[in-house]
Amino acid sequence: MTTTVLAFIPSPSQGVWHLFGVLPIRAYALCIITGIVAALVIGDRRWEARGGERGVIYDIALWAVPFGLIGGRMYHVMTDWPKYFGADGAGFVAALRIWDGGLGIWGAVALGGVGAWIACRRRGIPLPAFADAVAPGIILAQAIGRLGNYFNQELYGRETDLPWGLTIYDRLDPSGVISPHSLDGVSTGQVYAVVHPTFLYELLWNLLVFAVLLWADRRFKLGHGRLFALYVAGYCVGRFWVELMRSDTASLIAGIRVNTFTSTFVFIGAVVYIMVAAKGREDPALLRGKDADHSLVDEVGEELVAVAATSGVVAAAKVAGDEDKAEIAGGADTDTESEAAAGTDTAEATAESSPSAFTGGADTDSEAAAEAEDLTEQVETASSEDIAEAEAFAEAGAEADEHREAGLGSVEGDEAVEAELGAVEAHEAAVDGAAEAEALAEEVTAEATTEDSIAAPEDG
């Protein structure tokens, strides 16, 4: 085949650069990282626009991204098993070298979905709503990731003489081996082949799907996982025809590439889901999840603060009850001393047989009785205040419980339970203190009445 190389798209001279001559910087890894960051930024903004809390996407990504990378690598290794574990396979260590390239999108989506499901369940967020928010970002990340295949000179198509054909060069790796498939090598300038740039075809297709998703979401208000299903269906269509053009080795089923089969069946499943899923979007309130005010990184701290605050309220109520009981007991002691003094005066007056002394003793007993009545009123007032305070705590706990039942957060739910328990304890402490104070006041009143009844006959 005679071609003019300058008319075609050139390949990069290398895909790896060594920082300080030691640390390898791989273009493939940079493309994957850039794609993930772009997907998260877009997904977070879309999630907030749909009514969710900003930052939740990053929390869920802590589960979804690692799961997705592992799933993508597992799918790649399983569908290219002979390359790693065949007679001349590269071996187990090579299968773990994810930075050398090789991620299967279906494995990444499947296992990444498991990680997202775990995180969404922990946050009380509907997984379909999360999937709809991140769908455009995922397809954009795939487009950026395809640039990594370009730098690695991999996953290209059959030879062509079209003007946009991709020029593949031989590369010389550090060990002295010359091969167009060397990931660590540098171009020798020798043309190996001019091929269909399937990486570019899929990149452009993914950008088209990205635009369609944004348009469809605005036009039809897709929710309940339907936008994500549309992404899957759209990607499957492009992947199907791109697979027909690729020339790299791959596992076959009945002479057909396995990814072609996968794309077909996944496409059918996505279309069926679009047809049967609920129309419209989820209630924005559902997107707030269990923790509507803070992100996952603040959850533990908030729970500790809630526990400390509730404990402080209960402690304050108990201290208030103790102070009331101490005040009541002090008043009772004072009244007892008054009664004792009054009794002594009465005895002395009796010994002197003075009528005026009897009258004075009676007056003293009457004053003690009046003080006892005042003390009883104070007890009733203090008891009412303590009980009212305890009831206020109970109302606060009930209100927090209502928020918890409405699905506003695990932190609020725990706080509601603790508030209820604290309110009960405070109420019981106040009631017990009031009962003891009333009993003491009744005892003082009874003693004063007895003294008064004794003094009355002697006076007569």
NULORO-790320 format. One record per residue (C-alpha): residue in three letters; y negated, z, x. Coordinates in Angstrom, 3 decimals, always signed. Last residue first. Layout:
% NULORO-790320
<ALA; <Y; Z; X>>
...
***
This chain:
% NULORO-790320
<GLY; <-27.536; +127.469; -57.857>>
<ASP; <-28.254; +126.744; -54.191>>
<GLU; <-24.753; +127.804; -53.233>>
<PRO; <-23.410; +125.487; -55.865>>
<ALA; <-25.433; +122.481; -54.539>>
<ALA; <-24.750; +122.956; -50.794>>
<ILE; <-21.057; +122.222; -51.095>>
<SER; <-21.668; +119.058; -53.126>>
<ASP; <-24.203; +117.819; -50.578>>
<GLU; <-21.805; +118.428; -47.703>>
<THR; <-19.139; +116.465; -49.513>>
<THR; <-21.533; +113.616; -50.231>>
<ALA; <-22.496; +113.413; -46.547>>
<GLU; <-18.831; +113.325; -45.559>>
<ALA; <-18.129; +110.556; -48.054>>
<THR; <-21.107; +108.525; -46.880>>
<VAL; <-19.982; +108.769; -43.249>>
<GLU; <-16.455; +107.702; -44.192>>
<GLU; <-17.805; +104.823; -46.262>>
<ALA; <-19.901; +103.686; -43.289>>
<LEU; <-16.854; +103.759; -41.002>>
<ALA; <-14.809; +101.727; -43.463>>
<GLU; <-17.646; +99.239; -43.816>>
<ALA; <-17.914; +98.858; -40.034>>
<GLU; <-14.167; +98.304; -39.648>>
<ALA; <-14.157; +95.695; -42.401>>
<ALA; <-17.174; +93.908; -40.937>>
<GLY; <-15.575; +93.728; -37.507>>
<ASP; <-12.352; +92.360; -38.967>>
<VAL; <-14.282; +89.763; -40.994>>
<ALA; <-16.299; +88.651; -37.946>>
<ALA; <-13.232; +88.388; -35.714>>
<GLU; <-11.326; +86.451; -38.394>>
<HIS; <-14.213; +84.009; -38.821>>
<ALA; <-14.569; +83.493; -35.060>>
<GLU; <-10.829; +82.847; -34.718>>
<VAL; <-10.844; +80.401; -37.634>>
<ALA; <-13.898; +78.606; -36.276>>
<GLY; <-12.327; +78.298; -32.826>>
<LEU; <-9.170; +76.790; -34.306>>
<GLU; <-11.220; +74.283; -36.307>>
<ALA; <-13.399; +73.460; -33.309>>
<GLU; <-10.299; +72.908; -31.148>>
<VAL; <-8.866; +70.490; -33.699>>
<ALA; <-12.173; +68.635; -34.046>>
<GLU; <-12.628; +68.448; -30.262>>
<ASP; <-9.219; +66.840; -29.906>>
<GLY; <-10.160; +64.218; -32.517>>
<GLU; <-13.571; +63.568; -30.957>>
<VAL; <-11.998; +62.912; -27.532>>
<SER; <-9.325; +60.704; -29.021>>
<GLY; <-11.979; +58.551; -30.621>>
<LEU; <-13.776; +57.132; -33.639>>
<GLY; <-10.729; +56.305; -35.735>>
<ALA; <-12.094; +57.393; -39.146>>
<GLU; <-9.603; +60.274; -39.034>>
<ARG; <-11.329; +61.521; -35.869>>
<HIS; <-14.734; +61.298; -37.467>>
<GLU; <-13.486; +63.340; -40.435>>
<ASP; <-12.043; +65.903; -38.006>>
<ALA; <-15.440; +66.217; -36.297>>
<GLU; <-16.982; +66.984; -39.703>>
<ALA; <-14.283; +69.553; -40.421>>
<GLY; <-14.892; +71.228; -37.042>>
<ALA; <-18.627; +71.381; -37.707>>
<GLU; <-17.933; +72.859; -41.152>>
<ALA; <-15.667; +75.479; -39.558>>
<PHE; <-18.374; +76.416; -37.053>>
<ALA; <-20.840; +76.784; -39.911>>
<GLU; <-18.290; +78.972; -41.721>>
<ALA; <-18.110; +81.194; -38.633>>
<GLU; <-21.891; +81.524; -38.594>>
<ALA; <-21.941; +82.344; -42.310>>
<ILE; <-19.225; +84.959; -41.735>>
<ASP; <-21.220; +86.518; -38.921>>
<GLU; <-24.423; +86.538; -40.999>>
<SER; <-22.658; +88.004; -44.041>>
<SER; <-21.057; +90.710; -41.907>>
<ALA; <-24.403; +91.613; -40.373>>
<THR; <-25.989; +91.880; -43.837>>
<GLU; <-23.089; +93.947; -45.234>>
<VAL; <-23.168; +96.221; -42.212>>
<GLN; <-26.932; +96.634; -42.512>>
<GLU; <-26.556; +97.532; -46.206>>
<THR; <-23.913; +100.123; -45.324>>
<LEU; <-26.195; +101.596; -42.673>>
<ASP; <-28.974; +101.940; -45.222>>
<GLU; <-26.558; +103.768; -47.540>>
<ALA; <-25.551; +106.067; -44.685>>
<GLU; <-29.216; +106.773; -43.946>>
<ALA; <-29.733; +107.760; -47.566>>
<ALA; <-26.702; +110.055; -47.415>>
<ALA; <-28.032; +111.660; -44.255>>
<GLU; <-31.426; +112.168; -45.940>>
<SER; <-29.739; +113.802; -48.896>>
<ASP; <-27.816; +116.108; -46.576>>
<THR; <-31.067; +117.145; -44.892>>
<ASP; <-32.693; +117.811; -48.239>>
<ALA; <-29.744; +119.964; -49.253>>
<GLY; <-29.993; +121.932; -46.060>>
<GLY; <-33.732; +122.460; -46.620>>
<THR; <-33.105; +123.740; -50.147>>
<PHE; <-30.468; +126.133; -48.909>>
<ALA; <-32.915; +127.381; -46.270>>
<SER; <-35.567; +127.877; -48.944>>
<PRO; <-33.225; +130.100; -50.830>>
<SER; <-32.894; +132.393; -47.784>>
<SER; <-29.710; +134.440; -47.520>>
<GLU; <-30.230; +134.773; -43.725>>
<ALA; <-26.605; +133.891; -43.163>>
<THR; <-26.949; +131.015; -45.612>>
<ALA; <-29.923; +129.630; -43.701>>
<GLU; <-27.977; +129.755; -40.484>>
<ALA; <-25.080; +127.910; -42.067>>
<THR; <-27.426; +125.300; -43.520>>
<ASP; <-29.069; +124.702; -40.166>>
<THR; <-25.670; +124.247; -38.565>>
<GLY; <-24.589; +121.778; -41.249>>
<ALA; <-27.768; +119.736; -40.834>>
<ALA; <-27.210; +119.538; -37.110>>
<ALA; <-23.653; +118.356; -37.672>>
<GLU; <-24.829; +115.832; -40.259>>
<SER; <-27.439; +114.467; -37.895>>
<GLU; <-24.845; +114.170; -35.134>>
<THR; <-22.589; +112.259; -37.508>>
<ASP; <-25.450; +109.963; -38.500>>
<THR; <-26.135; +109.163; -34.856>>
<ASP; <-22.445; +108.470; -34.226>>
<ALA; <-22.360; +106.115; -37.231>>
<GLY; <-25.358; +104.225; -35.977>>
<GLY; <-23.700; +103.758; -32.596>>
<ALA; <-20.512; +102.523; -34.285>>
<ILE; <-22.509; +99.982; -36.279>>
<GLU; <-24.304; +98.735; -33.171>>
<ALA; <-21.013; +98.476; -31.263>>
<LYS; <-19.435; +96.562; -34.163>>
<ASP; <-22.361; +94.158; -34.287>>
<GLU; <-22.219; +93.624; -30.518>>
<ASP; <-18.477; +92.937; -30.699>>
<GLY; <-19.015; +90.362; -33.462>>
<ALA; <-21.719; +88.596; -31.460>>
<VAL; <-19.438; +88.555; -28.412>>
<LYS; <-16.661; +87.018; -30.520>>
<ALA; <-18.969; +84.303; -31.821>>
<ALA; <-20.215; +83.522; -28.315>>
<ALA; <-16.649; +83.251; -27.034>>
<VAL; <-15.748; +80.820; -29.819>>
<VAL; <-18.777; +78.668; -29.106>>
<GLY; <-18.108; +78.707; -25.361>>
<SER; <-14.496; +77.660; -25.873>>
<THR; <-15.698; +74.704; -27.948>>
<ALA; <-18.122; +73.652; -25.233>>
<ALA; <-15.523; +73.981; -22.481>>
<VAL; <-12.978; +71.925; -24.432>>
<ALA; <-15.546; +69.219; -25.165>>
<VAL; <-16.653; +69.093; -21.522>>
<LEU; <-13.047; +68.740; -20.378>>
<GLU; <-12.461; +65.930; -22.881>>
<GLU; <-15.602; +64.161; -21.728>>
<GLY; <-14.528; +64.311; -18.093>>
<VAL; <-11.101; +62.881; -18.884>>
<GLU; <-12.542; +60.006; -20.911>>
<ASP; <-15.322; +58.958; -18.529>>
<VAL; <-13.319; +56.300; -16.602>>
<LEU; <-11.980; +54.952; -19.891>>
<SER; <-15.421; +53.976; -21.141>>
<HIS; <-17.665; +56.104; -23.288>>
<ASP; <-19.107; +56.274; -26.788>>
<ALA; <-16.566; +54.671; -29.098>>
<ASP; <-13.414; +56.117; -27.593>>
<LYS; <-10.553; +55.518; -29.995>>
<GLY; <-11.394; +51.878; -30.574>>
<ARG; <-14.865; +50.451; -31.071>>
<LEU; <-13.335; +47.091; -31.978>>
<LEU; <-12.180; +48.439; -35.330>>
<ALA; <-15.800; +49.004; -36.376>>
<PRO; <-16.484; +45.299; -35.825>>
<ASP; <-14.175; +44.534; -38.795>>
<GLU; <-11.870; +41.797; -37.572>>
<ARG; <-12.773; +38.147; -37.857>>
<GLY; <-12.165; +35.422; -40.405>>
<LYS; <-8.811; +34.134; -41.542>>
<ALA; <-5.548; +36.011; -41.126>>
<ALA; <-2.821; +34.389; -39.052>>
<VAL; <-0.300; +32.001; -40.639>>
<MET; <-1.671; +28.605; -39.613>>
<ILE; <-3.015; +29.591; -36.208>>
<TYR; <+0.304; +31.285; -35.429>>
<VAL; <+2.248; +28.137; -36.291>>
<VAL; <+0.023; +26.109; -33.957>>
<ALA; <+0.560; +28.568; -31.108>>
<GLY; <+4.355; +28.556; -31.545>>
<ILE; <+4.482; +24.772; -31.483>>
<PHE; <+2.363; +24.665; -28.321>>
<VAL; <+4.599; +27.267; -26.653>>
<PHE; <+7.631; +25.093; -27.365>>
<THR; <+6.121; +21.944; -25.895>>
<SER; <+4.431; +23.571; -22.908>>
<THR; <+7.665; +25.281; -21.895>>
<PHE; <+9.638; +22.058; -22.058>>
<THR; <+7.076; +20.287; -19.878>>
<ASN; <+7.027; +23.274; -17.545>>
<VAL; <+10.772; +22.854; -17.017>>
<ARG; <+10.350; +19.314; -15.687>>
<ILE; <+12.563; +16.835; -17.511>>
<GLY; <+15.803; +15.419; -16.077>>
<ALA; <+17.946; +17.240; -18.612>>
<ILE; <+16.217; +20.469; -17.566>>
<LEU; <+14.482; +20.199; -14.221>>
<SER; <+13.180; +22.713; -11.684>>
<ALA; <+10.277; +21.368; -9.669>>
<THR; <+9.538; +19.260; -6.607>>
<ASP; <+6.047; +17.841; -6.404>>
<SER; <+5.368; +14.449; -7.999>>
<ARG; <+3.042; +15.344; -10.847>>
<MET; <+2.062; +12.745; -13.453>>
<LEU; <+4.238; +13.875; -16.379>>
<GLU; <+3.181; +17.464; -15.733>>
<VAL; <-0.441; +16.452; -16.355>>
<TRP; <+0.533; +15.118; -19.787>>
<PHE; <+2.083; +18.394; -20.932>>
<ARG; <-0.457; +20.641; -19.212>>
<GLY; <-3.269; +19.079; -21.210>>
<VAL; <-1.573; +19.596; -24.557>>
<CYS; <-0.408; +23.082; -23.587>>
<TYR; <-3.972; +24.117; -22.702>>
<GLY; <-5.215; +23.246; -26.159>>
<ALA; <-2.387; +25.101; -27.886>>
<VAL; <-2.885; +28.225; -25.779>>
<TYR; <-6.648; +28.195; -26.293>>
<LEU; <-6.190; +27.706; -30.037>>
<ALA; <-3.797; +30.664; -30.058>>
<PHE; <-6.469; +32.749; -28.354>>
<LEU; <-8.958; +31.687; -31.011>>
<ARG; <-6.467; +32.596; -33.751>>
<GLY; <-5.835; +36.095; -32.383>>
<HIS; <-7.152; +37.956; -35.445>>
<GLY; <-10.471; +36.092; -35.187>>
<LEU; <-12.114; +32.701; -35.494>>
<LYS; <-15.693; +32.559; -36.734>>
<PHE; <-15.382; +28.876; -37.740>>
<ARG; <-18.396; +27.238; -36.075>>
<ARG; <-19.191; +29.781; -33.402>>
<ASP; <-15.574; +30.224; -32.355>>
<ALA; <-14.908; +26.504; -32.599>>
<TRP; <-17.819; +25.678; -30.287>>
<LEU; <-16.900; +28.245; -27.643>>
<LEU; <-13.260; +27.196; -27.767>>
<VAL; <-14.121; +23.508; -27.530>>
<ALA; <-16.257; +24.102; -24.422>>
<PHE; <-13.444; +25.970; -22.658>>
<VAL; <-10.943; +23.305; -23.730>>
<LEU; <-13.128; +20.688; -22.031>>
<LEU; <-13.387; +22.826; -18.900>>
<ASN; <-9.603; +23.140; -18.910>>
<TRP; <-9.239; +19.365; -19.130>>
<LEU; <-11.573; +18.907; -16.181>>
<LEU; <-9.565; +21.329; -14.046>>
<GLU; <-6.273; +19.809; -15.211>>
<TYR; <-7.329; +16.342; -14.115>>
<LEU; <-8.806; +17.689; -10.889>>
<PHE; <-5.579; +19.470; -9.911>>
<THR; <-3.737; +16.291; -10.852>>
<PRO; <-5.640; +14.431; -8.167>>
<HIS; <-3.446; +11.303; -8.379>>
<VAL; <-2.321; +10.427; -4.873>>
<VAL; <-3.408; +8.802; -1.624>>
<ALA; <-0.864; +9.575; +1.087>>
<TYR; <-0.345; +11.076; +4.551>>
<VAL; <-3.620; +10.029; +6.121>>
<GLN; <-4.012; +11.163; +9.738>>
<GLY; <-7.226; +13.106; +10.257>>
<THR; <-5.285; +15.884; +11.986>>
<SER; <-6.208; +18.381; +9.290>>
<VAL; <-5.882; +22.050; +10.183>>
<GLY; <-2.825; +24.140; +9.372>>
<ASP; <-2.351; +27.500; +7.698>>
<LEU; <-1.030; +26.145; +4.400>>
<SER; <+1.068; +23.420; +6.004>>
<HIS; <+2.167; +21.010; +3.263>>
<PRO; <+0.770; +17.858; +4.902>>
<SER; <+2.981; +18.623; +7.902>>
<ILE; <+2.583; +18.754; +11.672>>
<VAL; <+4.279; +21.691; +13.382>>
<GLY; <+2.518; +23.115; +16.450>>
<SER; <+3.090; +26.784; +15.594>>
<PRO; <-0.578; +27.206; +14.663>>
<ASP; <-0.296; +24.519; +11.920>>
<LEU; <-1.260; +20.879; +12.321>>
<ARG; <-2.082; +19.208; +9.038>>
<ASP; <-1.300; +15.711; +7.800>>
<TYR; <-3.851; +14.479; +5.342>>
<ILE; <-3.755; +13.948; +1.555>>
<THR; <-6.400; +11.636; +0.102>>
<LEU; <-6.965; +12.114; -3.614>>
<GLY; <-7.357; +9.001; -5.776>>
<TRP; <-10.655; +8.663; -7.611>>
<PRO; <-10.999; +4.954; -6.870>>
<LEU; <-7.491; +4.259; -8.210>>
<ASP; <-4.922; +3.113; -5.654>>
<THR; <-2.286; +5.632; -6.706>>
<GLU; <+0.535; +7.745; -5.316>>
<ARG; <+2.115; +10.264; -7.655>>
<GLY; <+0.512; +13.551; -8.511>>
<TYR; <-0.691; +16.633; -6.650>>
<LEU; <+0.654; +20.165; -6.846>>
<GLU; <-0.444; +21.035; -3.310>>
<GLN; <-3.072; +20.220; -0.693>>
<ASN; <-3.833; +23.952; -0.241>>
<PHE; <-7.575; +23.452; -0.658>>
<TYR; <-7.053; +21.406; -3.827>>
<ASN; <-4.510; +23.866; -5.182>>
<GLY; <-7.164; +26.586; -4.804>>
<LEU; <-9.553; +24.437; -6.809>>
<ARG; <-7.084; +24.832; -9.658>>
<GLY; <-8.055; +28.508; -9.811>>
<ILE; <-11.537; +27.618; -11.017>>
<ALA; <-10.094; +25.748; -13.993>>
<GLN; <-7.657; +28.565; -14.686>>
<ALA; <-10.524; +31.063; -14.671>>
<LEU; <-12.339; +28.903; -17.223>>
<ILE; <-9.236; +28.951; -19.430>>
<ILE; <-9.115; +32.736; -19.154>>
<GLY; <-12.821; +33.197; -19.880>>
<PRO; <-12.563; +31.213; -23.098>>
<ALA; <-9.637; +33.419; -24.255>>
<VAL; <-11.189; +36.789; -23.323>>
<ALA; <-12.736; +37.713; -26.678>>
<ASP; <-9.925; +36.242; -28.759>>
<ALA; <-7.328; +38.196; -26.769>>
<PHE; <-9.214; +41.461; -27.322>>
<ALA; <-9.285; +40.852; -31.066>>
<PRO; <-5.568; +40.038; -31.045>>
<LEU; <-4.812; +43.278; -29.118>>
<PRO; <-6.476; +45.517; -31.708>>
<ILE; <-8.162; +48.443; -29.889>>
<GLY; <-6.917; +52.033; -30.105>>
<ARG; <-7.818; +52.687; -26.465>>
<ARG; <-4.309; +53.515; -25.289>>
<ARG; <-2.911; +50.710; -27.439>>
<CYS; <-5.372; +48.278; -25.913>>
<ALA; <-4.305; +49.294; -22.403>>
<ILE; <-0.597; +48.877; -23.133>>
<TRP; <-1.182; +45.584; -24.955>>
<ALA; <-3.293; +44.288; -22.062>>
<GLY; <-0.470; +45.018; -19.628>>
<VAL; <+2.009; +43.241; -21.887>>
<GLY; <-0.379; +40.307; -22.246>>
<GLY; <-0.570; +40.064; -18.474>>
<LEU; <+3.214; +39.789; -18.535>>
<ALA; <+3.113; +36.792; -20.874>>
<VAL; <-0.147; +35.179; -19.720>>
<ALA; <+0.756; +35.410; -16.028>>
<GLY; <+4.294; +34.205; -16.633>>
<TRP; <+2.969; +31.243; -18.578>>
<ILE; <+0.360; +30.476; -15.930>>
<GLY; <+2.896; +30.266; -13.119>>
<LEU; <+1.339; +31.330; -9.830>>
<GLY; <+2.184; +29.679; -6.512>>
<GLY; <-0.133; +29.886; -3.562>>
<ASP; <+0.167; +31.344; -0.084>>
<TRP; <-1.723; +34.420; -1.266>>
<ILE; <+1.279; +35.401; -3.409>>
<ARG; <+3.393; +36.066; -0.352>>
<LEU; <+6.126; +37.951; -2.206>>
<ALA; <+8.484; +34.975; -2.470>>
<ALA; <+7.973; +34.373; +1.243>>
<VAL; <+9.383; +37.829; +1.938>>
<PHE; <+12.436; +37.096; -0.208>>
<GLY; <+13.500; +33.960; +1.605>>
<ALA; <+12.053; +30.578; +2.573>>
<GLY; <+14.999; +28.715; +1.114>>
<ASP; <+17.229; +26.384; +3.118>>
<ALA; <+20.382; +26.986; +1.082>>
<GLY; <+18.368; +28.084; -1.942>>
<PHE; <+16.590; +31.415; -2.394>>
<TYR; <+12.921; +30.553; -1.945>>
<LYS; <+12.536; +26.848; -2.653>>
<PRO; <+15.817; +26.861; -4.599>>
<TRP; <+14.290; +29.241; -7.185>>
<ASP; <+11.244; +27.175; -8.053>>
<THR; <+11.146; +28.108; -11.770>>
<MET; <+12.096; +31.701; -10.974>>
<VAL; <+9.591; +31.976; -8.117>>
<HIS; <+6.710; +30.603; -10.177>>
<TYR; <+7.526; +32.803; -13.172>>
<MET; <+7.697; +35.898; -10.974>>
<ARG; <+4.372; +35.036; -9.339>>
<GLY; <+2.626; +34.657; -12.669>>
<GLY; <+4.151; +37.863; -14.004>>
<ILE; <+3.026; +39.860; -10.976>>
<LEU; <-0.483; +38.429; -11.166>>
<GLY; <-0.642; +39.053; -14.909>>
<PHE; <+0.557; +42.653; -14.660>>
<PRO; <-2.062; +43.326; -12.004>>
<VAL; <-4.764; +41.695; -14.178>>
<ALA; <-3.804; +43.258; -17.534>>
<TRP; <-3.772; +46.932; -16.626>>
<LEU; <-7.087; +47.385; -14.820>>
<ALA; <-8.299; +44.514; -17.014>>
<ILE; <-8.222; +46.873; -20.005>>
<ASP; <-10.897; +49.038; -18.415>>
<TYR; <-12.947; +45.994; -17.437>>
<ILE; <-12.831; +44.677; -20.999>>
<VAL; <-13.997; +48.058; -22.310>>
<GLY; <-17.245; +47.796; -20.355>>
<ARG; <-19.511; +47.097; -23.316>>
<GLU; <-18.231; +48.524; -26.552>>
<GLY; <-17.086; +46.087; -29.187>>
<GLY; <-19.089; +44.453; -31.961>>
<ARG; <-18.365; +40.753; -31.444>>
<ALA; <-21.299; +40.382; -29.027>>
<GLU; <-19.919; +43.236; -26.917>>
<TRP; <-16.557; +41.516; -26.616>>
<ARG; <-18.210; +38.205; -25.782>>
<ARG; <-20.194; +39.797; -22.979>>
<ASP; <-17.101; +41.523; -21.597>>
<GLY; <-15.008; +38.364; -21.808>>
<ILE; <-17.580; +36.299; -19.938>>
<VAL; <-17.821; +38.841; -17.120>>
<LEU; <-14.058; +39.358; -17.035>>
<ALA; <-13.229; +35.653; -16.944>>
<ALA; <-15.763; +34.994; -14.190>>
<VAL; <-14.354; +37.835; -12.084>>
<ILE; <-10.799; +36.554; -12.543>>
<GLY; <-11.801; +33.010; -11.608>>
<THR; <-13.599; +34.162; -8.482>>
<ILE; <-10.559; +36.180; -7.426>>
<ILE; <-8.228; +33.211; -7.920>>
<CYS; <-10.577; +30.865; -6.060>>
<LEU; <-10.955; +33.299; -3.168>>
<ALA; <-7.176; +33.673; -2.930>>
<TYR; <-6.708; +29.902; -2.723>>
<ALA; <-9.478; +29.570; -0.145>>
<ARG; <-7.734; +31.970; +2.196>>
<ILE; <-9.720; +34.159; +4.566>>
<PRO; <-7.435; +35.175; +7.444>>
<LEU; <-8.548; +38.173; +9.537>>
<VAL; <-7.967; +37.635; +13.262>>
<GLY; <-10.288; +35.047; +14.836>>
<PHE; <-13.329; +37.089; +13.940>>
<LEU; <-12.736; +35.865; +10.369>>
<HIS; <-9.958; +33.291; +10.328>>
<TRP; <-10.414; +30.417; +7.901>>
<VAL; <-7.640; +29.074; +5.687>>
<GLY; <-7.476; +26.000; +3.448>>
<GLN; <-8.123; +23.305; +6.009>>
<SER; <-9.669; +19.852; +6.434>>
<PRO; <-10.431; +19.729; +2.733>>
<SER; <-9.007; +16.679; +0.936>>
<PRO; <-11.011; +13.489; +0.619>>
<ILE; <-11.622; +11.788; -2.752>>
<PHE; <-11.105; +8.045; -2.384>>
<ALA; <-13.299; +5.085; -1.484>>
<LEU; <-13.367; +6.101; +2.194>>
<VAL; <-9.597; +5.647; +2.352>>
<THR; <-9.712; +1.935; +1.686>>
<THR; <-6.273; +1.087; +0.486>>
<THR; <-3.328; -1.091; +1.441>>
<MET; <+0.000; +0.000; +0.000>>
***
